[in-house]
Amino acid sequence: METTEKIREEIYQAFRKMKEQDFVGAEALLREGLGQAELEGNKLQQGLFCSTFGVLYKMKGESREAWRYYERAEKLIPEDP
């Protein structure tokens, strides 16, 4: 499976888990994917994972943490706020 397809699927799985209120499972998927994107040095993928982390923390009611991830995503992909 191509890397971008795998990452996309991890993000979709994380959103499914968030919908089911499985925040621990969603966070684990996102941490794994973000770590891989960081190892590869892929800023676009890192930004997508950070943005998804923002959604996760917003759903959990942790606005400050959500904002921190949104800002990080914006720095990684400034052309796509």
mmCIF file of the C-alpha atoms, coordinates in Angstrom:
data_MODEL
# 
_entry.id   MODEL 
# 
loop_
_atom_site.group_PDB 
_atom_site.id 
_atom_site.type_symbol 
_atom_site.label_atom_id 
_atom_site.label_alt_id 
_atom_site.label_comp_id 
_atom_site.label_asym_id 
_atom_site.label_entity_id 
_atom_site.label_seq_id 
_atom_site.pdbx_PDB_ins_code 
_atom_site.Cartn_x 
_atom_site.Cartn_y 
_atom_site.Cartn_z 
_atom_site.occupancy 
_atom_site.B_iso_or_equiv 
_atom_site.pdbx_formal_charge 
_atom_site.auth_seq_id 
_atom_site.auth_comp_id 
_atom_site.auth_asym_id 
_atom_site.auth_atom_id 
_atom_site.pdbx_PDB_model_num 
ATOM 1  C CA . MET A 1 1  ? 0.000   0.000  0.000  1.00 0.00 ? 1  MET A CA 1 
ATOM 2  C CA . GLU A 1 2  ? 1.283   3.442  -0.902 1.00 0.00 ? 2  GLU A CA 1 
ATOM 3  C CA . THR A 1 3  ? 2.260   5.649  2.067  1.00 0.00 ? 3  THR A CA 1 
ATOM 4  C CA . THR A 1 4  ? -0.270  8.390  1.331  1.00 0.00 ? 4  THR A CA 1 
ATOM 5  C CA . GLU A 1 5  ? -3.074  5.829  1.129  1.00 0.00 ? 5  GLU A CA 1 
ATOM 6  C CA . LYS A 1 6  ? -2.036  4.307  4.437  1.00 0.00 ? 6  LYS A CA 1 
ATOM 7  C CA . ILE A 1 7  ? -1.941  7.659  6.166  1.00 0.00 ? 7  ILE A CA 1 
ATOM 8  C CA . ARG A 1 8  ? -5.257  8.668  4.729  1.00 0.00 ? 8  ARG A CA 1 
ATOM 9  C CA . GLU A 1 9  ? -6.784  5.451  6.052  1.00 0.00 ? 9  GLU A CA 1 
ATOM 10 C CA . GLU A 1 10 ? -5.304  6.076  9.519  1.00 0.00 ? 10 GLU A CA 1 
ATOM 11 C CA . ILE A 1 11 ? -6.939  9.487  9.570  1.00 0.00 ? 11 ILE A CA 1 
ATOM 12 C CA . TYR A 1 12 ? -10.280 8.050  8.469  1.00 0.00 ? 12 TYR A CA 1 
ATOM 13 C CA . GLN A 1 13 ? -10.013 5.362  11.143 1.00 0.00 ? 13 GLN A CA 1 
ATOM 14 C CA . ALA A 1 14 ? -9.251  8.017  13.753 1.00 0.00 ? 14 ALA A CA 1 
ATOM 15 C CA . PHE A 1 15 ? -12.360 9.980  12.713 1.00 0.00 ? 15 PHE A CA 1 
ATOM 16 C CA . ARG A 1 16 ? -14.438 6.800  12.972 1.00 0.00 ? 16 ARG A CA 1 
ATOM 17 C CA . LYS A 1 17 ? -13.104 6.232  16.476 1.00 0.00 ? 17 LYS A CA 1 
ATOM 18 C CA . MET A 1 18 ? -13.855 9.840  17.419 1.00 0.00 ? 18 MET A CA 1 
ATOM 19 C CA . LYS A 1 19 ? -17.415 9.404  16.181 1.00 0.00 ? 19 LYS A CA 1 
ATOM 20 C CA . GLU A 1 20 ? -17.694 6.337  18.434 1.00 0.00 ? 20 GLU A CA 1 
ATOM 21 C CA . GLN A 1 21 ? -16.224 8.388  21.321 1.00 0.00 ? 21 GLN A CA 1 
ATOM 22 C CA . ASP A 1 22 ? -13.151 6.112  21.387 1.00 0.00 ? 22 ASP A CA 1 
ATOM 23 C CA . PHE A 1 23 ? -10.759 8.986  21.984 1.00 0.00 ? 23 PHE A CA 1 
ATOM 24 C CA . VAL A 1 24 ? -7.977  6.767  23.305 1.00 0.00 ? 24 VAL A CA 1 
ATOM 25 C CA . GLY A 1 25 ? -8.046  4.637  20.151 1.00 0.00 ? 25 GLY A CA 1 
ATOM 26 C CA . ALA A 1 26 ? -8.164  7.699  17.906 1.00 0.00 ? 26 ALA A CA 1 
ATOM 27 C CA . GLU A 1 27 ? -5.237  9.282  19.716 1.00 0.00 ? 27 GLU A CA 1 
ATOM 28 C CA . ALA A 1 28 ? -3.169  6.110  19.357 1.00 0.00 ? 28 ALA A CA 1 
ATOM 29 C CA . LEU A 1 29 ? -3.758  6.015  15.585 1.00 0.00 ? 29 LEU A CA 1 
ATOM 30 C CA . LEU A 1 30 ? -2.914  9.683  15.222 1.00 0.00 ? 30 LEU A CA 1 
ATOM 31 C CA . ARG A 1 31 ? 0.262   9.423  17.299 1.00 0.00 ? 31 ARG A CA 1 
ATOM 32 C CA . GLU A 1 32 ? 1.444   6.502  15.195 1.00 0.00 ? 32 GLU A CA 1 
ATOM 33 C CA . GLY A 1 33 ? 0.702   8.297  11.937 1.00 0.00 ? 33 GLY A CA 1 
ATOM 34 C CA . LEU A 1 34 ? 2.225   11.589 13.073 1.00 0.00 ? 34 LEU A CA 1 
ATOM 35 C CA . GLY A 1 35 ? 5.358   9.804  14.230 1.00 0.00 ? 35 GLY A CA 1 
ATOM 36 C CA . GLN A 1 36 ? 5.726   8.121  10.858 1.00 0.00 ? 36 GLN A CA 1 
ATOM 37 C CA . ALA A 1 37 ? 5.186   11.394 8.990  1.00 0.00 ? 37 ALA A CA 1 
ATOM 38 C CA . GLU A 1 38 ? 7.830   13.056 11.181 1.00 0.00 ? 38 GLU A CA 1 
ATOM 39 C CA . LEU A 1 39 ? 10.305  10.255 10.454 1.00 0.00 ? 39 LEU A CA 1 
ATOM 40 C CA . GLU A 1 40 ? 9.682   10.719 6.732  1.00 0.00 ? 40 GLU A CA 1 
ATOM 41 C CA . GLY A 1 41 ? 9.944   14.499 7.027  1.00 0.00 ? 41 GLY A CA 1 
ATOM 42 C CA . ASN A 1 42 ? 6.628   14.908 5.221  1.00 0.00 ? 42 ASN A CA 1 
ATOM 43 C CA . LYS A 1 43 ? 5.281   18.285 6.384  1.00 0.00 ? 43 LYS A CA 1 
ATOM 44 C CA . LEU A 1 44 ? 1.981   17.971 4.533  1.00 0.00 ? 44 LEU A CA 1 
ATOM 45 C CA . GLN A 1 45 ? 1.163   14.691 6.248  1.00 0.00 ? 45 GLN A CA 1 
ATOM 46 C CA . GLN A 1 46 ? 2.349   16.047 9.598  1.00 0.00 ? 46 GLN A CA 1 
ATOM 47 C CA . GLY A 1 47 ? 0.024   19.011 9.136  1.00 0.00 ? 47 GLY A CA 1 
ATOM 48 C CA . LEU A 1 48 ? -2.923  16.769 8.346  1.00 0.00 ? 48 LEU A CA 1 
ATOM 49 C CA . PHE A 1 49 ? -2.309  14.704 11.452 1.00 0.00 ? 49 PHE A CA 1 
ATOM 50 C CA . CYS A 1 50 ? -1.918  17.811 13.608 1.00 0.00 ? 50 CYS A CA 1 
ATOM 51 C CA . SER A 1 51 ? -5.155  19.230 12.240 1.00 0.00 ? 51 SER A CA 1 
ATOM 52 C CA . THR A 1 52 ? -6.920  15.956 13.046 1.00 0.00 ? 52 THR A CA 1 
ATOM 53 C CA . PHE A 1 53 ? -5.434  16.055 16.548 1.00 0.00 ? 53 PHE A CA 1 
ATOM 54 C CA . GLY A 1 54 ? -7.021  19.506 16.837 1.00 0.00 ? 54 GLY A CA 1 
ATOM 55 C CA . VAL A 1 55 ? -10.413 18.029 16.023 1.00 0.00 ? 55 VAL A CA 1 
ATOM 56 C CA . LEU A 1 56 ? -9.863  15.244 18.566 1.00 0.00 ? 56 LEU A CA 1 
ATOM 57 C CA . TYR A 1 57 ? -8.998  17.637 21.376 1.00 0.00 ? 57 TYR A CA 1 
ATOM 58 C CA . LYS A 1 58 ? -11.864 19.958 20.455 1.00 0.00 ? 58 LYS A CA 1 
ATOM 59 C CA . MET A 1 59 ? -14.261 17.014 20.732 1.00 0.00 ? 59 MET A CA 1 
ATOM 60 C CA . LYS A 1 60 ? -12.766 16.167 24.127 1.00 0.00 ? 60 LYS A CA 1 
ATOM 61 C CA . GLY A 1 61 ? -13.397 19.734 25.279 1.00 0.00 ? 61 GLY A CA 1 
ATOM 62 C CA . GLU A 1 62 ? -9.691  20.549 25.529 1.00 0.00 ? 62 GLU A CA 1 
ATOM 63 C CA . SER A 1 63 ? -9.669  23.822 23.614 1.00 0.00 ? 63 SER A CA 1 
ATOM 64 C CA . ARG A 1 64 ? -6.169  24.905 24.561 1.00 0.00 ? 64 ARG A CA 1 
ATOM 65 C CA . GLU A 1 65 ? -4.635  21.635 23.331 1.00 0.00 ? 65 GLU A CA 1 
ATOM 66 C CA . ALA A 1 66 ? -6.790  21.757 20.173 1.00 0.00 ? 66 ALA A CA 1 
ATOM 67 C CA . TRP A 1 67 ? -5.555  25.264 19.427 1.00 0.00 ? 67 TRP A CA 1 
ATOM 68 C CA . ARG A 1 68 ? -1.947  24.190 19.943 1.00 0.00 ? 68 ARG A CA 1 
ATOM 69 C CA . TYR A 1 69 ? -2.332  21.465 17.281 1.00 0.00 ? 69 TYR A CA 1 
ATOM 70 C CA . TYR A 1 70 ? -4.198  23.768 14.884 1.00 0.00 ? 70 TYR A CA 1 
ATOM 71 C CA . GLU A 1 71 ? -1.362  26.301 15.122 1.00 0.00 ? 71 GLU A CA 1 
ATOM 72 C CA . ARG A 1 72 ? 1.208   23.584 14.520 1.00 0.00 ? 72 ARG A CA 1 
ATOM 73 C CA . ALA A 1 73 ? -0.719  22.395 11.450 1.00 0.00 ? 73 ALA A CA 1 
ATOM 74 C CA . GLU A 1 74 ? -0.864  25.927 10.095 1.00 0.00 ? 74 GLU A CA 1 
ATOM 75 C CA . LYS A 1 75 ? 2.910   26.312 10.465 1.00 0.00 ? 75 LYS A CA 1 
ATOM 76 C CA . LEU A 1 76 ? 3.494   23.006 8.673  1.00 0.00 ? 76 LEU A CA 1 
ATOM 77 C CA . ILE A 1 77 ? 1.190   23.825 5.749  1.00 0.00 ? 77 ILE A CA 1 
ATOM 78 C CA . PRO A 1 78 ? 0.780   27.624 5.737  1.00 0.00 ? 78 PRO A CA 1 
ATOM 79 C CA . GLU A 1 79 ? -0.571  27.651 2.191  1.00 0.00 ? 79 GLU A CA 1 
ATOM 80 C CA . ASP A 1 80 ? -3.644  25.687 3.354  1.00 0.00 ? 80 ASP A CA 1 
ATOM 81 C CA . PRO A 1 81 ? -4.978  27.220 6.581  1.00 0.00 ? 81 PRO A CA 1 
# 
